[in-house]
Amino acid sequence: MNKFIASGRLTGDATTTKVNDTTVTRFGIAVRRDYKNKSGSYDSDFINCEAWGAKGETIAKYFKKGDPIEIEGAWQSGSYEKDGVKHYTNTCRVAAFCFPMTARKEATTSNPYTTGQPPVTASPFAAF
């Protein structure tokens, strides 16, 4: 099974290019590690992603640099040679994505589905 799931922020605006009869959108995300380094801060991993067709076009339209995103897809590795040097690549080929809930101030004022109340933090499974 090859399944990759990540939640992070776009490192730059997505770029869409035409490939034959479809489009491919490429973007990067920064994913914060869940532990602190020796200096007490969090490091991040930078993941290259690509989304094909309508999925990619939607990402390019609605997500901008710094926006949070959650992705799911397959991890692909590859290589190419340039100037006699072999380079290796790792990319997530996005199969699904979502707009994660954020704590942004404008989300509570512009979203008609929010109540303005703080989110519930208790787990619905706590009683089990």
C-alpha positions as a Markdown table, in Angstrom:
| # | Residue | x | y | z |
|---|---|---|---|---|
| 1 | Met | 0.0 | 0.0 | 0.0 |
| 2 | Asn | 1.3 | 3.5 | -0.9 |
| 3 | Lys | -0.6 | 6.1 | 1.0 |
| 4 | Phe | 0.7 | 9.5 | 2.1 |
| 5 | Ile | -1.3 | 11.9 | 4.3 |
| 6 | Ala | -0.1 | 15.3 | 5.4 |
| 7 | Ser | -1.3 | 18.6 | 6.8 |
| 8 | Gly | 0.7 | 21.7 | 6.2 |
| 9 | Arg | 0.9 | 25.1 | 4.6 |
| 10 | Leu | 1.7 | 26.1 | 1.0 |
| 11 | Thr | 5.2 | 27.3 | 0.6 |
| 12 | Gly | 4.3 | 29.3 | -2.5 |
| 13 | Asp | 1.4 | 29.8 | -4.9 |
| 14 | Ala | 0.6 | 26.7 | -7.0 |
| 15 | Thr | 1.6 | 26.7 | -10.6 |
| 16 | Thr | -0.5 | 25.0 | -13.3 |
| 17 | Thr | 0.8 | 23.8 | -16.7 |
| 18 | Lys | -0.8 | 22.1 | -19.6 |
| 19 | Val | 0.4 | 18.5 | -20.3 |
| 20 | Asn | -1.1 | 17.0 | -23.4 |
| 21 | Asp | -4.9 | 17.1 | -22.9 |
| 22 | Thr | -4.9 | 17.8 | -19.2 |
| 23 | Thr | -3.3 | 20.1 | -16.6 |
| 24 | Val | -0.9 | 19.4 | -13.7 |
| 25 | Thr | -0.6 | 21.7 | -10.7 |
| 26 | Arg | 2.6 | 21.7 | -8.7 |
| 27 | Phe | 3.1 | 23.1 | -5.2 |
| 28 | Gly | 5.0 | 22.6 | -2.0 |
| 29 | Ile | 3.8 | 22.3 | 1.5 |
| 30 | Ala | 5.7 | 22.8 | 4.8 |
| 31 | Val | 4.8 | 20.2 | 7.4 |
| 32 | Arg | 5.7 | 20.9 | 11.0 |
| 33 | Arg | 7.3 | 18.0 | 12.9 |
| 34 | Asp | 5.6 | 17.0 | 16.1 |
| 35 | Tyr | 8.7 | 17.4 | 18.3 |
| 36 | Lys | 11.0 | 20.2 | 19.2 |
| 37 | Asn | 14.7 | 20.3 | 18.2 |
| 38 | Lys | 17.6 | 21.0 | 20.6 |
| 39 | Ser | 17.0 | 24.7 | 20.5 |
| 40 | Gly | 13.3 | 24.3 | 21.5 |
| 41 | Ser | 11.7 | 25.1 | 18.2 |
| 42 | Tyr | 9.9 | 23.0 | 15.7 |
| 43 | Asp | 11.5 | 22.0 | 12.4 |
| 44 | Ser | 9.5 | 21.5 | 9.2 |
| 45 | Asp | 9.7 | 19.1 | 6.3 |
| 46 | Phe | 9.1 | 20.5 | 2.8 |
| 47 | Ile | 7.0 | 18.2 | 0.5 |
| 48 | Asn | 6.7 | 18.6 | -3.3 |
| 49 | Cys | 3.2 | 17.8 | -4.5 |
| 50 | Glu | 1.4 | 17.5 | -7.8 |
| 51 | Ala | -2.3 | 17.3 | -8.6 |
| 52 | Trp | -3.7 | 16.5 | -12.0 |
| 53 | Gly | -6.8 | 17.9 | -13.8 |
| 54 | Ala | -9.7 | 19.5 | -12.0 |
| 55 | Lys | -8.2 | 18.8 | -8.5 |
| 56 | Gly | -5.1 | 20.7 | -9.3 |
| 57 | Glu | -7.0 | 23.6 | -10.9 |
| 58 | Thr | -9.1 | 23.9 | -7.8 |
| 59 | Ile | -6.1 | 24.0 | -5.5 |
| 60 | Ala | -4.5 | 26.7 | -7.7 |
| 61 | Lys | -7.7 | 28.7 | -7.6 |
| 62 | Tyr | -8.5 | 28.6 | -3.9 |
| 63 | Phe | -5.1 | 28.1 | -2.1 |
| 64 | Lys | -2.4 | 30.7 | -1.9 |
| 65 | Lys | 1.0 | 30.9 | -0.2 |
| 66 | Gly | 0.7 | 30.3 | 3.5 |
| 67 | Asp | -2.8 | 28.7 | 3.4 |
| 68 | Pro | -3.3 | 25.5 | 5.3 |
| 69 | Ile | -4.1 | 22.4 | 3.3 |
| 70 | Glu | -4.6 | 18.7 | 4.0 |
| 71 | Ile | -3.6 | 16.2 | 1.3 |
| 72 | Glu | -3.8 | 12.5 | 0.6 |
| 73 | Gly | -2.1 | 10.7 | -2.2 |
| 74 | Ala | 0.6 | 8.3 | -3.3 |
| 75 | Trp | 4.4 | 8.9 | -2.7 |
| 76 | Gln | 6.4 | 8.8 | -5.9 |
| 77 | Ser | 10.2 | 8.8 | -6.2 |
| 78 | Gly | 12.0 | 9.3 | -9.4 |
| 79 | Ser | 15.3 | 10.5 | -10.8 |
| 80 | Tyr | 16.7 | 12.5 | -13.7 |
| 81 | Glu | 20.1 | 13.4 | -15.0 |
| 82 | Lys | 21.2 | 17.0 | -15.6 |
| 83 | Asp | 24.7 | 18.0 | -16.7 |
| 84 | Gly | 26.0 | 14.5 | -16.0 |
| 85 | Val | 24.7 | 14.5 | -12.4 |
| 86 | Lys | 21.9 | 12.2 | -11.3 |
| 87 | His | 19.2 | 13.9 | -9.2 |
| 88 | Tyr | 16.5 | 12.1 | -7.1 |
| 89 | Thr | 13.0 | 13.4 | -6.6 |
| 90 | Asn | 10.2 | 12.6 | -4.1 |
| 91 | Thr | 6.7 | 13.9 | -4.8 |
| 92 | Cys | 3.2 | 13.3 | -3.4 |
| 93 | Arg | 0.7 | 12.7 | -6.2 |
| 94 | Val | -2.4 | 14.2 | -4.7 |
| 95 | Ala | -5.5 | 12.1 | -4.9 |
| 96 | Ala | -7.6 | 14.1 | -2.4 |
| 97 | Phe | -7.4 | 17.4 | -0.5 |
| 98 | Cys | -9.5 | 19.4 | 1.9 |
| 99 | Phe | -9.7 | 22.9 | 3.4 |
| 100 | Pro | -8.8 | 22.4 | 7.0 |
| 101 | Met | -10.6 | 24.2 | 9.8 |
| 102 | Thr | -8.5 | 27.2 | 10.9 |
| 103 | Ala | -8.5 | 29.5 | 13.9 |
| 104 | Arg | -8.3 | 32.6 | 11.6 |
| 105 | Lys | -10.3 | 35.6 | 12.8 |
| 106 | Glu | -11.8 | 36.2 | 9.4 |
| 107 | Ala | -13.1 | 32.6 | 9.3 |
| 108 | Thr | -15.5 | 33.3 | 12.1 |
| 109 | Thr | -16.8 | 36.6 | 10.6 |
| 110 | Ser | -17.1 | 35.5 | 6.9 |
| 111 | Asn | -18.3 | 31.9 | 7.3 |
| 112 | Pro | -22.1 | 31.7 | 7.8 |
| 113 | Tyr | -21.8 | 28.3 | 9.3 |
| 114 | Thr | -19.8 | 29.3 | 12.3 |
| 115 | Thr | -21.5 | 30.2 | 15.6 |
| 116 | Gly | -18.7 | 32.5 | 16.9 |
| 117 | Gln | -18.3 | 30.1 | 19.8 |
| 118 | Pro | -14.9 | 28.4 | 20.6 |
| 119 | Pro | -14.5 | 24.9 | 19.1 |
| 120 | Val | -15.5 | 22.0 | 21.2 |
| 121 | Thr | -12.3 | 20.3 | 22.4 |
| 122 | Ala | -13.8 | 17.2 | 24.2 |
| 123 | Ser | -13.6 | 14.0 | 22.2 |
| 124 | Pro | -16.9 | 12.4 | 21.3 |
| 125 | Phe | -15.3 | 9.1 | 22.1 |
| 126 | Ala | -14.2 | 10.1 | 25.7 |
| 127 | Ala | -17.1 | 8.1 | 27.2 |
| 128 | Phe | -16.0 | 4.8 | 25.7 |
